[in-house]
């Protein structure tokens, strides 16, 4: 009986999380622009292809998320490894400051930093400042995820590799990194999602010529969201689902 209640609870939780996504995807094929069903249609996908602002914003979001994820994953992996090797509890604890600090505070502080650089360098707001900002708040997530993986690893594995003649870097590359790979993949997916979804910090450091998808959708929401946004959202859900499936296969190959 207890197992049945747990199964029912788990099913309800999954439905609560995924039914809104399913409804959104279904209505992206609705002929009507309203929430009552009038018939199957692909016209909102055709409208999406003609909406250059949405397409450009989506491409900007993907570019920013990919670049920020790559940098944050590399930096965060090295940082997590360094903290694990040298045992720095103060530095480790300070990582949580970035997680609990309100986004508006982080955004204003980054904007102040970039504006300070304007006085000394030819530095202007744009895609590059958004990427740098996303890297700063993504690193903490990457470090925490990878640290969780490192804490399950036996340090004697590296020591054994070095006893057999491997250099410290060689032991990391051939022993530690393969063990960390599932955590690295999970951290990269989390960083990508957080970066792609961010609005508050991005809106403060993006400048006047750079728009991301959350910024455009928020602007459109004030005037009434076009069902083309449903089509874009459905494509994002499918894309993210494909990434998760690919990540699961990669993790299985490394376990």
C-alpha positions as CSV (number, residue, x, y, z in Angstrom):
1,X,0.0,0.0,0.0
2,X,2.8,2.4,0.9
3,X,4.5,1.8,-2.5
4,X,1.3,2.5,-4.3
5,X,0.9,5.8,-2.5
6,X,4.5,6.7,-3.3
7,X,3.9,5.8,-7.0
8,X,0.8,7.9,-7.1
9,X,2.6,10.8,-5.5
10,X,5.4,10.5,-8.0
11,X,2.9,10.3,-10.9
12,X,1.1,13.5,-9.7
13,X,4.4,15.3,-9.3
14,X,5.4,14.4,-12.9
15,X,2.0,15.4,-14.2
16,X,2.2,18.8,-12.4
17,X,5.6,19.5,-14.0
18,X,4.9,18.3,-17.5
19,X,1.2,18.9,-18.2
20,X,1.7,22.6,-18.8
21,X,4.5,21.8,-21.3
22,X,2.2,19.4,-23.1
23,X,-0.7,21.9,-23.2
24,X,1.7,24.6,-24.6
25,X,2.9,22.2,-27.3
26,X,-0.7,21.2,-28.2
27,X,-1.8,24.8,-28.5
28,X,1.1,25.6,-30.8
29,X,-0.8,23.5,-33.4
30,X,-4.1,25.3,-32.7
31,X,-5.6,27.2,-35.6
32,X,-6.9,29.8,-33.2
33,X,-4.8,32.4,-31.5
34,X,-6.9,32.0,-28.4
35,X,-7.1,29.1,-25.9
36,X,-10.1,27.4,-27.4
37,X,-9.4,24.6,-29.9
38,X,-10.4,25.3,-33.5
39,X,-8.5,22.7,-35.4
40,X,-5.0,21.5,-36.2
41,X,-2.8,23.9,-38.0
42,X,0.9,24.7,-38.6
43,X,0.4,28.3,-39.4
44,X,2.0,29.6,-36.2
45,X,5.2,27.8,-37.1
46,X,5.1,29.6,-40.5
47,X,4.5,32.9,-38.6
48,X,7.5,32.0,-36.4
49,X,9.8,31.6,-39.4
50,X,8.8,35.0,-40.6
51,X,9.3,36.7,-37.2
52,X,12.9,37.8,-37.6
53,X,13.0,39.4,-34.2
54,X,12.1,36.1,-32.4
55,X,14.5,34.1,-34.6
56,X,17.4,36.5,-33.9
57,X,16.6,36.6,-30.2
58,X,16.6,32.8,-30.0
59,X,19.9,32.6,-31.9
60,X,21.4,35.2,-29.5
61,X,20.2,33.2,-26.5
62,X,21.7,30.0,-27.9
63,X,25.0,31.6,-28.7
64,X,25.2,33.2,-25.2
65,X,24.2,30.0,-23.5
66,X,26.7,27.8,-25.5
67,X,29.6,30.2,-24.9
68,X,28.8,30.8,-21.2
69,X,28.3,27.0,-20.6
70,X,31.6,26.1,-22.2
71,X,33.5,28.7,-20.2
72,X,31.7,28.1,-16.9
73,X,32.1,24.3,-17.3
74,X,35.8,24.5,-17.9
75,X,36.4,27.1,-15.1
76,X,34.1,25.4,-12.7
77,X,35.5,22.0,-13.2
78,X,39.1,23.2,-12.5
79,X,37.8,25.2,-9.5
80,X,36.0,22.2,-8.0
81,X,39.0,20.0,-8.6
82,X,41.3,22.6,-6.9
83,X,39.0,23.0,-3.9
84,X,38.8,19.2,-3.6
85,X,42.5,18.7,-3.7
86,X,43.5,21.6,-1.4
87,X,40.5,21.6,1.0
88,X,39.4,25.3,1.0
89,X,36.2,25.4,3.2
90,X,36.0,29.2,3.3
91,X,36.2,29.4,-0.5
92,X,33.7,26.5,-0.9
93,X,31.3,28.1,1.5
94,X,31.5,31.5,-0.4
95,X,30.2,29.8,-3.5
96,X,26.7,29.7,-2.0
97,X,26.7,33.5,-1.8
98,X,26.2,33.6,-5.5
99,X,23.3,31.2,-5.3
100,X,21.4,33.1,-2.6
101,X,22.1,36.7,-3.8
102,X,19.0,38.1,-5.5
103,X,19.5,38.4,-9.3
104,X,18.7,42.1,-9.3
105,X,21.7,42.7,-6.9
106,X,24.0,40.5,-9.0
107,X,22.8,42.4,-12.2
108,X,23.3,45.8,-10.7
109,X,26.8,44.9,-9.4
110,X,27.9,43.5,-12.8
111,X,26.5,46.6,-14.5
112,X,28.5,48.8,-12.1
113,X,31.6,46.8,-12.9
114,X,31.2,47.1,-16.6
115,X,30.4,50.8,-16.4
116,X,33.6,51.2,-14.4
117,X,35.6,49.6,-17.2
118,X,34.1,52.2,-19.6
119,X,36.4,54.8,-18.1
120,X,39.6,52.9,-18.7
121,X,38.9,50.7,-21.8
122,X,36.9,50.9,-24.9
123,X,34.3,48.6,-23.4
124,X,30.6,48.7,-24.3
125,X,27.6,46.5,-23.4
126,X,26.7,43.8,-25.8
127,X,26.8,40.0,-26.3
128,X,30.3,39.8,-24.7
129,X,29.1,41.4,-21.5
130,X,26.1,39.1,-21.3
131,X,28.3,36.1,-21.8
132,X,30.7,37.3,-19.1
133,X,27.8,37.9,-16.7
134,X,26.3,34.5,-17.4
135,X,29.7,32.9,-16.7
136,X,29.9,34.6,-13.3
137,X,26.6,33.2,-12.0
138,X,26.9,29.8,-13.8
139,X,30.3,28.9,-12.3
140,X,28.8,28.4,-8.8
141,X,26.3,25.8,-10.1
142,X,29.0,24.0,-12.0
143,X,31.3,23.8,-9.0
144,X,28.6,22.6,-6.6
145,X,27.5,19.8,-9.0
146,X,31.0,18.6,-9.7
147,X,32.0,18.8,-6.1
148,X,29.1,16.4,-5.3
149,X,30.6,14.0,-7.8
150,X,34.2,14.5,-6.4
151,X,33.1,13.7,-2.9
152,X,32.1,10.2,-4.0
153,X,35.6,9.6,-5.5
154,X,38.5,7.9,-3.8
155,X,41.6,10.0,-3.9
156,X,43.8,6.9,-3.8
157,X,42.9,6.3,-7.5
158,X,44.9,9.3,-8.5
159,X,47.7,8.4,-6.2
160,X,47.8,4.9,-7.6
161,X,48.1,6.3,-11.2
162,X,51.0,8.6,-10.2
163,X,52.7,5.7,-8.4
164,X,52.6,3.9,-11.8
165,X,54.3,6.8,-13.5
166,X,51.5,9.2,-14.5
167,X,52.0,12.9,-14.1
168,X,49.5,14.9,-12.0
169,X,47.9,16.2,-15.1
170,X,48.0,12.8,-16.7
171,X,46.3,11.3,-13.6
172,X,43.6,13.9,-13.8
173,X,43.0,13.5,-17.5
174,X,43.0,9.7,-17.6
175,X,41.6,8.8,-14.2
176,X,39.7,11.7,-12.5
177,X,38.1,13.3,-15.6
178,X,36.4,10.1,-16.9
179,X,34.9,9.6,-13.4
180,X,33.7,13.2,-13.3
181,X,32.2,13.1,-16.8
182,X,28.6,12.4,-15.7
183,X,28.8,15.3,-13.3
184,X,30.4,17.6,-15.9
185,X,27.6,16.8,-18.3
186,X,25.0,17.4,-15.7
187,X,26.6,20.7,-14.7
188,X,26.9,21.8,-18.3
189,X,23.2,21.1,-18.9
190,X,22.2,23.0,-15.7
191,X,24.5,26.0,-16.7
192,X,23.0,26.0,-20.2
193,X,19.4,26.0,-18.9
194,X,20.1,28.8,-16.4
195,X,21.9,30.9,-19.0
196,X,19.2,30.4,-21.7
197,X,16.4,31.3,-19.2
198,X,17.9,34.3,-17.5
199,X,16.1,37.6,-17.9
200,X,16.9,40.0,-15.0
201,X,20.7,40.0,-15.2
202,X,20.7,39.9,-19.0
203,X,18.4,42.9,-19.3
204,X,20.8,45.0,-17.2
205,X,24.0,44.1,-19.0
206,X,22.9,43.5,-22.6
207,X,23.0,47.0,-24.0
208,X,20.5,48.5,-26.5
209,X,21.5,46.4,-29.5
210,X,21.3,42.9,-27.9
211,X,18.0,41.0,-27.2
212,X,17.6,37.5,-26.0
213,X,14.5,35.3,-26.2
214,X,13.3,35.9,-22.6
215,X,13.7,39.7,-23.2
216,X,11.6,39.6,-26.4
217,X,8.9,37.4,-24.9
218,X,8.6,39.6,-21.9
219,X,8.2,42.6,-24.1
220,X,5.6,40.9,-26.2
221,X,3.7,39.7,-23.1
222,X,2.9,43.3,-22.3
223,X,1.0,43.7,-25.6
224,X,-0.4,40.1,-25.9
225,X,1.7,37.1,-26.7
226,X,1.5,35.8,-30.2
227,X,0.9,32.0,-30.6
228,X,4.2,32.0,-32.5
229,X,5.8,32.1,-29.0
230,X,4.0,28.8,-28.3
231,X,5.6,27.3,-31.4
232,X,9.0,28.6,-30.4
233,X,8.5,27.2,-26.9
234,X,7.5,23.8,-28.3
235,X,10.7,23.7,-30.3
236,X,12.7,24.6,-27.2
237,X,11.1,21.8,-25.2
238,X,11.9,19.3,-28.0
239,X,15.4,20.6,-28.2
240,X,16.0,20.4,-24.5
241,X,14.5,16.9,-24.5
242,X,16.9,15.8,-27.2
243,X,19.8,17.3,-25.2
244,X,18.7,15.3,-22.1
245,X,18.5,12.1,-24.0
246,X,21.9,12.7,-25.5
247,X,23.3,13.5,-22.1
248,X,21.9,10.3,-20.6
249,X,23.5,8.2,-23.4
250,X,26.9,10.0,-22.8
251,X,26.6,9.4,-19.0
252,X,25.9,5.7,-19.6
253,X,29.0,5.4,-21.8
254,X,31.1,6.9,-18.9
255,X,29.7,4.8,-16.1
